[in-house]
């Protein structure tokens, strides 16, 4: 079923990394040394993206527990997202310099430990404690996410060399699974446990991953090396810049909806917080299942037709969310929004596999980190805009962002044809 399932145990056991002893300045295709990455290590690396998805989706899933829908403190919610974005940006920059000195496993374990400490801290800083404490805790959550992303992308080297598009898609599937778990865990515990115990339960997740990555049998053979000349050139390439901007806007669209959907529905429909979280989980599920479906039909349909159909579905879903006054209408709208957004990432992943065939995961991590900053700054800006106008602006920004994504993807296709 599409490239997502090309990486099987029979293949991953013999995936060859191509940079472990590669001299600086040589192309990945010209060296002769090989390294083997076993299937167990690949599964653990890919599973790490589930943890990053869990941490990235945490804020949107926990806002109802903090009572943000009761106090109309939209600016405060904006501060929360700024703290998350700042932590991610700072730690991504530091991890890039830290990785050559301490290695991949140490960065991954450190990210898990910081996430564990951050979740415990957030559990003891819930309202009515000052909001500044929660901003600091979310800065730590963003820092942990940045460290984990840096380490995981470096560890993906041999797998990425084997099949770039399949690796990116599979990592995205694990990431989406983590987002679903965050929403479901919040929904299942919101009415049963105090907020402190919800965070205590959530802190078990990074603690388990810390044990997973500190095991002696786990060996990361993907090295931390200097970029190849081709990769350095691609950073300045218009196609790479357009790709970074596209992911920036697309992640901003997806996370604007994910970060504000429960709060938006609580104000518009006056439903229970638990119901709003179940609808958030449904949004992530629609996005994930939609991507799997797109992977199956991608070789069989016109990409331009798929793009415009998906963009139209997302725009229609946002309009429907603005107008609906019942849960059934919200479900229908979320299905359109999630399904509409679903095709963008597979289209981009395919472009990465074909257009940037020698793009190293470490360099792609820079583009992904830029996109993740957009994913947190977009919902942050919605907090300030909603305070100035109305909560309805939450669905207005994804409308504009979807139009930008269509334009940028068309420009990427045009640049690819012009550049040969």
Order of alpha helices (4+ residues) and beta strands (2+ residues): alpha-beta-beta-alpha-alpha-alpha-alpha-alpha-alpha-alpha-alpha-alpha-alpha-alpha-alpha-alpha-alpha-alpha-alpha
